[in-house]
Amino acid sequence: MIKIYKFSEIDPSDIFTRGEALESVGPVVAAIIAEVRQQGDAALYKYAREFDKAELTALEVTAEERDAALRAVDPRFLEILKKAAANIEAFHRNQLRSGFVMTGGGDGVVLGQKILPLERVGVYVPGGTASYPSSVLMNLIPAKLAGVRELIATTPPGPDGTISPNILAAAQIGGAHRIIKAGGAQAVAALAYGTETVPRVDKIVGPGNAYVAEAKKQVFGQVGIDMIAGPSEILVIADGTCRPSDVAADLLSQAEHDKNAAAVLVTDSAALAEAVSAELEKQLSALPRGDIARASIDNNGKILIVDSLNQAVEIANALAPEHLEICVDNPFDYLDGIKNAGSIFLGKYCPEALGDYFAGPNHILPTNGTARFSSPLSVDDFVKKSSFTYYTKTALSKVRGDVARFAETEGLHAHARSVTRRFEGPGDSV
């Protein structure tokens, strides 16, 4: 059963507790990465046999397989995928921006910034029990909008060597150029270093298990990565006017992800706290993933009773939750006060699941309090920026003394000379 506390009774650092951390997988992942670097495709075939129980004859999904997947997907679900994709694209299109050019001063100085898409991006797509077409769309669509030239999706095959039709359909709607049958740390290694079939990418994005997360850590620097995501978490701020059944359902929507997920309610109503606790017990018994949700709620779930909703906002800012619901009739009264959160859901008719699948904002979010300094996945994750500078001789002449003095103060006299020598001697440029 979920635990209920008065806020004064709990250490704030203990509010978001999670299950025991797995034993370090670092050495295992390092060995897998090394083998993929040395053996390329052969290692991917080997690990498909070992981990996925699949005897593959080819690593890349064929055009025929892609077409067959579209025919196999339930037509109603295919339409929903397309509607969700349109919403995601509409939201992320507003994140597009161009570079800028600055001129002025009359000396011909030109400064600016170019914004360029990454050339090639790898999107990791989990398989097995964590097969999420929604995440496929959330990763691919911002990259496509950014102008990435080639999008390579990787996902583990089933024992029969096939990929879920729903995943393949989402990958096609999202704009994947190629789809590779590989999962786990070996897929991350293939994307980072390249194999005979898998091209080396510039950045790897997408969620995964502990092995995938560790592999992304180990290849960072060789390639870019989006983030290292931890277990899912939700903080619900609710007042006494909320329906307990709705609040309980929202807490369970995250608890069913993972036994290590954290679901926390903060309320100024003791009556709501008790009613939500009772509703959780009632709803848990009917959930297909009830065992997972039960472990999450019993071990990591909490209900905090606070003096006011303003105090609840302070708690939210301290925790910087991945998902934050503000379940009140006047949610915009509190929006300006929220400083740290991955994604914010406002009002009594905006469950977090709406953002997971359909509304449009990205559901790839910072976890573990990292919303204090990082942001949801966006178009910005798929571009790079280059600055440029142009000075005329007249413009450089006016600042040469300042630049040289600055360089000499740092002890870098060659830097200073690279400026001053341009105004010494006959200036016999070629």
Residue pairs with C-beta under 8 A, 6 or more apart in sequence:
1 277
1 280
1 281
1 297
1 298
2 251
2 276
2 277
2 280
2 297
2 298
2 301
2 302
2 303
3 301
3 302
3 303
4 273
4 274
4 277
4 302
4 303
4 305
5 302
5 303
5 304
5 305
6 304
6 305
7 266
7 304
7 305
7 306
7 307
7 311
7 315
10 302
10 304
12 315
12 318
12 319
15 264
15 302
15 304
15 315
15 319
16 233
16 262
16 264
16 300
16 319
16 321
16 369
17 262
17 299
17 300
17 302
18 230
18 231
18 260
18 261
18 262
18 300
19 231
19 259
19 260
19 295
19 299
19 300
22 210
25 210
25 211
25 214
26 214
26 218
28 185
28 211
29 185
29 211
29 214
29 215
29 218
30 218
32 43
32 47
32 184
32 185
32 186
32 189
32 211
32 215
33 185
33 188
33 189
33 192
33 193
33 215
33 218
33 219
35 43
35 46
35 186
36 43
36 44
36 186
36 189
36 190
36 193
36 195
37 189
37 193
39 46
40 190
40 194
40 195
40 196
41 59
41 195
41 196
41 197
41 198
43 186
43 195
44 59
44 182
44 186
44 187
44 190
44 195
44 197
44 198
45 56
45 59
47 182
47 184
47 186
48 54
48 55
48 56
48 156
48 157
48 181
48 182
49 55
51 156
51 183
51 184
51 186
52 127
52 156
52 157
52 158
52 159
52 183
53 159
54 157
54 158
54 159
54 160
54 161
54 181
55 161
56 157
56 161
56 181
57 161
58 181
59 180
59 181
59 182
59 197
59 198
60 178
60 179
60 180
60 181
60 197
61 163
61 168
61 178
61 179
61 180
61 181
65 162
65 163
65 168
66 168
66 172
66 179
68 165
69 163
69 165
69 168
69 169
69 172
70 78
70 165
70 168
70 169
70 172
72 165
73 81
73 165
73 166
73 169
77 166
78 169
80 358
81 133
81 137
81 166
81 169
81 170
81 173
82 173
83 358
84 134
84 137
84 357
84 358
85 137
85 141
85 173
85 174
87 358
87 359
87 360
88 137
88 138
88 141
88 142
88 360
88 362
89 141
89 145
90 360
91 359
91 360
91 361
91 362
92 141
92 142
92 145
92 360
92 362
92 378
92 379
93 145
95 142
95 145
95 378
95 379
95 380
96 145
96 146
96 379
97 115
98 115
99 112
99 113
99 114
99 115
99 385
100 112
100 113
101 110
101 111
101 112
102 110
102 111
102 112
103 109
103 110
103 111
105 395
107 391
107 392
107 394
107 395
107 398
108 390
108 391
108 392
108 394
108 395
109 390
109 391
109 392
109 395
110 388
110 389
110 390
111 387
111 388
111 389
111 390
112 387
112 388
113 385
113 386
113 387
113 388
114 385
114 386
114 387
114 388
115 383
115 384
115 385
116 383
116 384
116 385
116 386
117 146
117 147
117 148
117 149
117 382
117 383
117 384
118 143
118 146
118 148
118 202
118 203
118 224
118 382
118 383
118 384
119 148
119 149
119 150
119 202
120 148
120 149
120 150
120 151
120 152
120 199
120 200
120 201
120 202
121 143
121 148
121 150
121 151
121 152
121 201
121 202
121 203
121 204
121 205
121 382
122 152
122 153
122 154
122 188
122 191
122 201
122 203
122 204
122 205
122 206
122 223
123 136
123 139
123 140
123 143
123 151
123 152
123 153
123 154
123 176
123 204
123 205
123 206
124 154
124 155
124 187
124 188
124 191
124 204
124 205
124 206
124 207
124 208
124 212
125 131
125 132
125 135
125 136
125 139
125 153
125 154
125 155
125 167
125 171
125 206
126 132
126 135
126 155
126 156
126 183
126 206
126 207
126 208
126 209
126 212
127 155
127 156
127 157
127 158
127 163
127 164
127 167
127 183
128 156
130 207
130 209
131 164
131 166
131 167
132 207
133 166
133 167
133 169
133 170
134 170
134 356
134 357
134 363
135 206
135 207
135 363
135 364
136 153
136 167
136 170
136 171
136 174
136 176
137 170
137 173
137 174
138 362
138 363
138 364
138 377
139 174
139 205
139 206
139 364
139 377
140 151
140 153
140 171
140 174
140 175
140 176
141 174
141 175
142 362
142 377
142 378
142 379
142 381
142 382
143 151
143 175
143 205
143 381
143 382
144 151
144 174
144 175
145 379
146 379
146 382
146 383
147 382
147 383
148 382
150 177
150 178
150 199
151 174
151 175
151 176
151 177
151 178
152 176
152 177
152 178
152 179
152 180
152 191
152 198
152 199
152 201
153 171
153 176
153 178
153 179
153 180
154 179
154 180
154 181
154 182
154 183
154 187
154 190
154 191
154 198
155 163
155 164
155 167
155 179
155 180
155 181
155 182
155 183
155 187
156 181
156 182
156 183
156 184
156 187
157 163
157 181
157 183
158 164
161 181
163 179
163 181
168 179
171 179
180 187
180 190
180 197
180 198
182 190
182 198
184 208
184 209
184 211
184 212
184 215
185 211
185 212
185 214
185 215
187 212
188 204
188 208
188 212
188 215
188 216
188 219
189 215
189 219
190 198
191 198
191 200
191 201
191 204
191 223
192 200
192 201
192 204
192 219
192 222
192 223
193 200
193 219
193 222
194 200
200 223
201 223
202 223
202 224
203 223
203 224
203 225
203 226
203 381
203 382
204 216
204 219
204 223
204 224
204 225
204 226
205 225
205 226
205 364
205 377
205 381
206 226
206 364
207 229
207 364
208 216
213 228
213 229
216 225
216 228
217 225
217 228
219 225
226 364
226 377
226 381
227 364
227 366
227 370
227 374
227 377
229 364
229 365
229 366
229 367
230 367
230 368
231 257
231 258
231 260
231 261
231 262
231 367
232 254
232 257
232 258
232 261
232 262
232 322
232 323
232 367
233 254
233 261
233 262
233 263
233 264
233 321
233 322
233 323
233 367
233 368
234 250
234 251
234 253
234 254
234 262
234 263
234 264
234 321
234 322
234 323
234 324
234 325
234 352
235 264
235 265
235 266
235 315
235 316
235 319
235 321
235 323
235 324
235 325
235 341
236 247
236 250
236 251
236 263
236 264
236 265
236 266
236 324
236 325
236 327
237 266
237 267
237 309
237 312
237 313
237 316
237 324
237 325
237 326
237 327
237 328
237 334
238 247
238 265
238 266
238 267
238 269
238 272
238 325
238 327
238 328
239 267
239 268
239 269
239 272
239 309
239 327
239 328
240 267
240 268
240 269
240 271
240 272
241 328
241 329
242 272
242 327
242 328
242 348
243 348
244 272
244 275
244 276
244 278
244 279
245 279
245 283
246 327
246 348
246 351
247 265
247 272
247 276
247 279
247 327
248 276
248 279
248 280
248 282
248 283
249 279
249 283
249 351
250 325
250 327
250 351
250 352
250 353
251 263
251 264
251 265
251 276
251 280
251 297
251 301
252 263
252 280
252 283
252 284
252 287
252 293
252 297
253 351
253 352
253 353
253 356
254 261
254 262
254 263
254 296
254 323
254 352
255 261
255 263
255 292
255 293
255 296
255 297
255 301
256 287
256 289
256 290
256 292
256 293
256 296
257 292
257 296
258 292
258 296
259 292
259 295
259 296
259 299
260 296
260 300
261 296
261 300
262 296
262 300
262 301
263 296
263 297
263 300
263 301
264 301
264 302
264 303
264 304
264 319
264 321
265 273
265 276
265 302
265 303
265 304
266 303
266 304
266 306
266 312
266 315
266 316
267 273
267 276
267 303
267 304
267 305
267 306
267 312
268 305
268 306
268 307
268 308
268 309
268 311
268 312
269 305
270 305
273 303
273 305
276 303
277 303
280 297
280 301
284 290
284 293
284 294
284 297
287 293
304 315
306 312
306 315
309 328
309 334
310 337
313 334
313 337
313 338
316 324
316 338
316 340
316 341
317 337
317 338
317 339
317 340
318 340
319 340
319 369
320 340
320 341
320 342
320 366
320 369
320 370
320 371
320 372
321 341
321 342
321 371
322 341
322 342
322 343
322 365
322 366
322 367
322 371
323 341
323 342
323 343
323 345
323 352
323 355
323 365
324 338
324 341
324 342
324 343
324 344
324 345
325 344
325 345
325 350
325 351
325 352
326 334
326 335
326 338
326 344
326 345
326 346
326 347
327 347
327 348
328 334
328 347
328 348
329 347
329 348
331 346
331 347
332 346
335 344
335 346
338 344
340 369
340 371
340 372
341 371
342 365
342 366
342 367
342 371
342 376
343 352
343 355
343 361
343 362
343 363
343 365
343 376
345 351
345 352
345 354
345 355
355 361
355 363
356 363
357 363
361 376
362 376
362 377
362 378
363 376
364 376
364 377
365 371
365 376
365 377
366 374
366 375
366 376
393 422
396 419
396 422
397 423
400 419
400 420
400 422
400 423
403 416
403 419
404 416
404 417
404 419
404 420
405 416
407 413
407 415
407 416
407 419
408 416
